[in-house]
């Protein structure tokens, strides 16, 4: 029988706004590199960072829970001018957070 994957947590935050700016910058770079740089990418990165900061200020440290919160709240975002969806954004945020923790997103280690 396979073992469940343990949850991955970020350390408690001391500077959520600084973390949010880091996320906004890195997510925007990812969005611009993955397809074409588009003006809407700035809005996407800003909105995802806002959700992330609010969740961190509320004490959320679990990466999976952060991913679900971003996915849920980005459903209300108008992606009609973008190549992306709320799923792509939430997954990109998760990948960026895992990379910041030194976790290889490809192989889980």
LOMAR-815836 format. One record per residue: residue in one letter; y, z, x of N, C-alpha, C in turn. Coordinates in steps of 0.1 Angstrom, whole numbers, plus 5000, padded with zeros to 4 digits. Atoms other than C-alpha are relative to their C-alpha. Example, Ala and Ser with C-alpha at 12.3 -4.5 7.8 and 13.67 -1.06 7.14 Angstrom:
2
A498850005009495550785123501250005009S498950004991498950715137501150084992
***
This chain:
109
X498850005008500050005000501250005009X498850014992503449915013501050124997X499049885001506150185019501349944994X498650045004509450165000501050005011X498950004990512450075020500950124997X499249885003514450395025501549954998X498650045002518050385014500850005013X499150004988520750305039501450054996X498749945004523850515039501049985012X498950004991527250485056500350155003X499549864998528650795072501150034991X498949975009531050985050501349955006X498850064996534450825052501250105002X498849924998537550985067501249924997X498950095001539750675064499649884991X500550115009538650465033500949885000X499250124999541750245035499849925012X500350084987541050155071498749934999X501350075002537450075062500249884991X499750115009538749865033500749885007X499350114993541049665056499049935009X501050064992538149615080499149904992X500950085008535949485052500849884995X499250115004538749265038500149895010X499850094989539349105072498749935003X501350064996535649045080499449924988X500450085011534848925045500749874999X499150125000537748685045499549905011X500550094989536548545079498749944996X501350065004533048505065500149904989X499850105011534248335033500649875006X499350124995536448095053499049925009X500950074991533648015078498849944993X501350045007530747975053500249864994X499650135006532447685034501349965005X498650044996536047575035500950124998X498949905003539047805039500749964987X499450025013540447835004501050114997X499149895004543448034991499450114992X500649905008541248204966499150105008X500849914992539148354994500850135003X499249884998542048595001499950104988X500149925013541948714965498650074999X501449955001538148754966499850125010X500249904989538248954999500850134996X499149895004541149174986499350084988X500649935011539349254953498750075004X501249934995536049334970500350125008X499649884992537849564994500550114992X499549895009539649744966498850074993X501149935006536349814949499350095010X500649934990534849924981500750135003X499249884997537650164989499950104989X500049915012537650314954498650075000X501349945000533850374957499950105011X500149914989534150524991500950134998X499249885003536950754979499450094990X500849935010534650864951498850075007X501149944993532150964978498749925001X501250084999529750674976499749965014X500350034986527950625009498849905000X501250085000524750434998500449854999X499750154999524950065008499549934987X500550065012522849964978500950024988X499149975012525050144953501449935002X498750074997528149994970499849854996X500350145003526549644966500049984985X500150015015525849704929501450024994X498649985005529449834923500849875002X499250124997530949524940499549894991X500550105009528649294921500450024986X499749975014529349454888501549974998X498650025002533149454892500549865003X499650144997533349104907499649914989X500350085012531748974875501249964992X498850025007535148994860501049905007X499150094992536748784888499849854996X500150145003537448414881499649925012X500550074988535348224906500149854998X500050145004536147884890500749925011X499350084989538347784921499350035013X500749964988535647894946498649945000X501450044998532347794960499150124998X500749885000531248154957499850064986X500249925012529948394930500050145004X500049864998529848764926498850045009X501249974992526348764941500249975014X499850034986527348584972500950105007X499049904995530248824977499350135003X500749874998528149134972499049995011X501050024989525449004995500749995014X499250014987528048915022500550145004X499549874997529549265019498850095006X501249934995526049415023499649965014X500350044986525349205054501050055010X499049954991528649305069499950155003X500249854998528049675063498750035009X501249984992524449645077500349975015X499750044986525749465108500950115007X499149894994528449745113499250125004X500949894997525549995113499049965011X500950054990523649785139498649974994X501250035006520949695114499949854998X500350145001519449345116499749964986X500250035014519749205081498849904998X501150095001517048945088498750074999X501349944999514249165097499950144996X500049865005515249505083500050115010X500149894990515349685116501349995008
***
